């Protein structure tokens, strides 16, 4: 009997080993098949994304200036020079302001509009009007609002009509007003997309908790604070990630509406990179600025993605 039991156990082990081996074989086949189908996309990503990024990192470690010093090794001297550049510090601070503004104002205004238009009948026209600026090219938006903010532009004329006095404020040439003016333009262009994304998030919320809160006599503010907002948190985090990326990479509006770089109050990292690389010809130094922007964006995005994963697990 003992021998039969041992033989049966041996056969069971052999059977389990074969099943496991077959599972491993099937997984390897699926992996190879998946790589075959993914190979065109991987090739495109490698050629048009990965290789340029690696080339830019290598370029930042050289002395390339215009058409000289391409193969001369500089090490981290460009990064050391960047750390001691006062314009870089100014651009970093301004970029932080831009990121904060791109998160707070579009999300707050977009959330307010989404909540207002959520159950409003006949609001499609107003939604389309609010979304239209998003489909316009940022350069065109910058040129349009450049003339709105001009000393003899539309904004000063409206203020003159309201106040009854002549108003001639140089909105884009004063350190006190240039950043708020461009931020207002940025919000005007982006709030429509934020509103649409939040409307989609609101439409996907379950109705049962909200209806139960209505039956229990909860106020609209209590329903929004304790039910709607927590359930909408994953969508808000996704919108926040997009807003952070937009804030770090904003260039068109700043370049078109601002002037006198560097030294302008609206100087941001993307503008500083373009000015150093293409206006002054410091291509290696501009590449180093681009690397810093990429590292900061990846770090912030990773933190937000980690938070979004935790929130998704908590809301399941």
C-alpha positions in Angstrom: 0.0 0.0 0.0 2.8 2.4 0.8 4.4 1.7 -2.6 1.1 2.4 -4.3 0.6 5.6 -2.4 4.2 6.7 -3.3 3.6 5.9 -7.0 0.3 7.8 -7.0 2.0 10.8 -5.4 4.8 10.6 -8.0 2.2 10.6 -10.8 0.4 13.5 -9.3 3.7 15.5 -9.1 4.6 14.6 -12.7 1.1 15.7 -13.8 1.4 19.0 -11.9 4.9 19.6 -13.4 3.5 19.0 -16.9 0.6 21.4 -16.2 3.0 24.0 -14.9 5.4 23.5 -17.9 2.5 23.8 -20.3 1.4 27.0 -18.6 4.9 28.4 -18.9 5.0 27.4 -22.5 1.7 29.1 -23.2 2.8 32.3 -21.4 6.0 32.4 -23.4 4.0 32.0 -26.7 1.6 34.8 -25.7 4.6 37.0 -24.8 6.3 36.3 -28.2 3.0 36.9 -30.0 2.4 40.1 -28.1 5.9 41.4 -28.9 5.4 40.6 -32.6 2.2 42.7 -32.6 3.8 45.4 -30.5 7.0 45.6 -32.4 5.8 48.4 -34.8 4.7 50.6 -32.0 7.8 49.8 -29.9 10.0 50.7 -33.0 8.2 54.0 -33.4 8.5 54.9 -29.7 12.1 54.0 -29.7 13.0 55.9 -32.9 10.9 59.0 -32.3 10.8 59.2 -28.5 13.5 57.2 -26.7 16.4 57.9 -29.0 15.8 61.7 -29.1 15.6 61.8 -25.3 18.9 59.9 -24.9 20.5 62.1 -27.6 19.3 65.2 -25.7 20.8 63.9 -22.4 24.1 63.2 -24.2 24.0 66.6 -25.8 23.6 68.3 -22.4 26.9 66.9 -21.4 28.8 68.4 -24.3 30.0 72.0 -25.2 27.8 72.3 -28.4 27.3 76.0 -29.1 25.8 76.6 -32.6 28.0 74.6 -34.8 31.0 74.3 -32.5 31.9 71.9 -29.7 29.6 69.1 -30.7 32.0 66.3 -29.7 33.7 68.1 -26.8 32.8 66.6 -23.5 31.6 69.1 -20.8 30.4 66.8 -18.1 28.0 68.4 -15.7 29.3 71.9 -16.3 26.1 73.0 -18.1 24.1 71.9 -15.0 26.5 73.8 -12.7 26.2 76.9 -14.9 22.4 76.5 -14.8 22.3 76.4 -11.0 24.2 79.7 -10.9 22.2 81.5 -13.5 19.8 84.0 -12.0 17.4 83.8 -15.0 17.1 80.0 -14.4 16.0 80.7 -10.8 13.5 83.2 -12.0 12.2 80.8 -14.6 11.9 78.0 -12.0 9.9 80.2 -9.7 7.6 81.5 -12.5 7.1 77.9 -13.7 6.0 76.9 -10.2 3.5 79.8 -10.3 2.3 78.7 -13.7 1.8 75.1 -12.5 -0.1 76.2 -9.4 -2.3 78.5 -11.5 -2.9 75.8 -14.1 -4.1 73.5 -11.4 -6.2 75.8 -9.2 -8.0 78.1 -11.5 -9.0 75.8 -14.4 -10.0 73.0 -12.1 -12.1 75.2 -9.7 -13.8 77.1 -12.5 -14.2 73.9 -14.6 -15.7 72.1 -11.6 -18.1 74.9 -11.0 -19.2 75.0 -14.6 -19.6 71.2 -14.7 -21.7 71.2 -11.6 -23.9 74.1 -13.0 -24.4 72.6 -16.4 -24.7 69.0 -15.2 -28.5 68.9 -15.0 -29.3 72.1 -16.8 -31.5 71.6 -19.8 -30.6 73.4 -23.1 -27.0 74.0 -21.9 -25.3 72.4 -24.9 -24.8 75.7 -26.7 -23.2 77.3 -23.7 -20.9 74.2 -23.3 -19.8 74.5 -26.9 -19.1 78.2 -26.5 -16.9 77.6 -23.5 -15.1 74.7 -25.2 -14.4 76.6 -28.5 -11.2 78.3 -27.2 -9.7 74.9 -26.7 -9.7 74.0 -30.4 -7.9 77.3 -31.3 -4.2 77.3 -31.8 -2.3 78.7 -28.7 -0.4 81.1 -31.0 -3.7 82.4 -32.4 -5.0 82.8 -28.8 -1.9 84.7 -27.8 -2.1 87.1 -30.7 -5.8 87.7 -30.0 -5.3 88.5 -26.4 -2.2 90.5 -27.1 -4.4 93.0 -28.8 -7.0 92.7 -26.1 -4.4 93.7 -23.5 -2.8 96.4 -25.6 -2.8 100.0 -24.2 -5.5 100.9 -26.7 -7.0 97.5 -26.7 -10.5 96.2 -25.9 -9.9 95.7 -22.2 -8.8 99.3 -21.5 -11.7 100.6 -23.6 -14.2 98.6 -21.6 -12.6 99.8 -18.4 -12.8 103.3 -19.6 -16.5 103.0 -20.4 -17.2 101.5 -17.0 -15.2 104.0 -15.0 -15.9 107.1 -17.1 -12.1 107.9 -17.2 -9.4 107.2 -19.6 -7.6 103.9 -18.8 -4.4 103.0 -20.5 -2.7 100.2 -18.6 0.2 98.3 -20.2 -1.0 94.9 -19.0 1.8 92.9 -20.8 4.6 95.3 -20.0 4.2 95.6 -16.3 5.7 93.1 -13.9 2.7 93.4 -11.7 0.1 92.6 -14.4 1.8 90.5 -17.1 1.6 87.1 -15.2 -2.0 87.5 -14.1 -3.0 88.6 -17.6 -1.4 85.6 -19.3 -2.8 83.2 -16.7 -6.3 84.6 -17.4 -5.8 83.9 -21.1 -4.5 80.4 -20.3 -7.6 79.7 -18.1 -9.9 81.0 -20.8 -8.4 78.6 -23.3 -8.2 75.5 -21.0 -11.3 75.7 -18.8 -13.5 74.2 -21.5 -11.5 70.9 -21.7 -11.5 70.6 -17.9 -15.2 71.2 -17.8 -15.9 68.5 -20.4 -13.6 65.9 -18.5 -15.4 66.6 -15.2 -18.8 66.4 -16.9 -17.8 62.9 -18.1 -16.6 62.0 -14.6 -19.9 63.3 -13.1 -21.9 61.3 -15.6 -20.1 58.1 -14.6 -20.9 58.5 -10.9 -23.4 56.0 -9.4 -26.8 57.5 -8.7 -27.8 55.4 -5.7 -25.7 57.2 -3.0 -26.9 60.6 -4.2 -30.5 59.6 -4.3 -30.3 58.0 -0.9 -28.8 61.2 0.5 -31.6 63.2 -1.1 -34.1 60.9 0.6 -32.3 61.3 4.0 -32.7 65.1 3.7 -29.0 66.0 2.9 -28.4 69.5 1.5 -26.8 70.0 -1.9 -23.6 71.1 -0.3 -23.5 68.1 2.0 -24.1 65.8 -1.0 -21.3 67.5 -3.0 -18.8 67.5 -0.1 -19.4 64.0 1.2 -20.5 62.0 -1.8 -19.9 63.7 -5.2 -16.4 65.0 -4.5 -14.9 61.8 -3.0 -16.4 59.8 -5.9 -15.0 62.3 -8.4 -11.5 62.3 -6.9 -10.0 59.9 -9.5 -11.2 62.1 -12.3 -9.9 65.2 -10.5 -6.4 63.6 -10.1 -6.3 62.7 -13.8 -7.2 66.3 -14.7 -4.6 67.5 -12.3 -1.9 65.4 -14.0 -2.9 67.0 -17.4 -2.9 70.5 -15.8 0.6 69.9 -14.4 2.0 68.8 -17.7 0.4 71.9 -19.4 1.8 74.2 -16.7 5.4 72.9 -17.1 5.4 72.9 -20.9 3.5 76.2 -21.5 5.4 78.1 -24.2 3.2 79.5 -27.0 1.2 82.0 -24.9 4.3 83.2 -23.0 6.4 83.6 -26.2 3.7 85.4 -28.1 2.3 87.6 -25.4 5.5 88.3 -23.4 8.6 90.3 -24.5 12.2 91.1 -23.6 13.4 87.6 -22.7 15.2 86.8 -20.4 14.3 89.1 -17.5 10.6 89.3 -18.2 8.4 88.5 -15.2 6.6 85.8 -17.2 9.8 83.9 -18.1 9.2 80.1 -17.6 11.5 77.1 -18.1 10.2 76.3 -21.6 10.8 79.8 -22.7 14.2 80.0 -21.1 15.2 76.7 -22.8 14.0 78.1 -26.2 15.8 81.4 -25.7 19.1 79.8 -24.7 19.0 77.2 -27.4 17.7 79.0 -30.5 18.1 82.7 -29.7 21.6 82.6 -28.2 22.7 79.4 -29.8 23.7 77.6 -26.6 22.3 74.3 -27.7 24.0 72.2 -25.1 22.9 74.5 -22.3 19.3 74.5 -23.7 19.4 70.7 -23.7 20.4 70.7 -20.1 17.4 72.9 -19.3 15.2 70.4 -21.2 16.6 67.5 -19.2 15.7 69.3 -15.9 12.2 70.0 -17.2 11.8 66.3 -18.1 13.0 65.1 -14.7 10.7 67.5 -12.8 7.7 66.6 -14.9 8.4 62.8 -14.5 8.8 63.2 -10.8 5.6 65.1 -10.3 3.7 62.9 -12.6 4.9 59.8 -10.8 3.8 61.2 -7.5 0.3 62.0 -8.8 0.0 58.6 -10.5 1.0 56.9 -7.2 -1.7 59.0 -5.4 -4.3 58.2 -8.1 -3.5 54.4 -7.7 -4.0 54.7 -3.9 -7.3 56.6 -4.4 -8.6 54.1 -6.9 -7.9 51.2 -4.4 -9.6 53.1 -1.6 -12.7 53.8 -3.7 -13.2 50.3 -5.0 
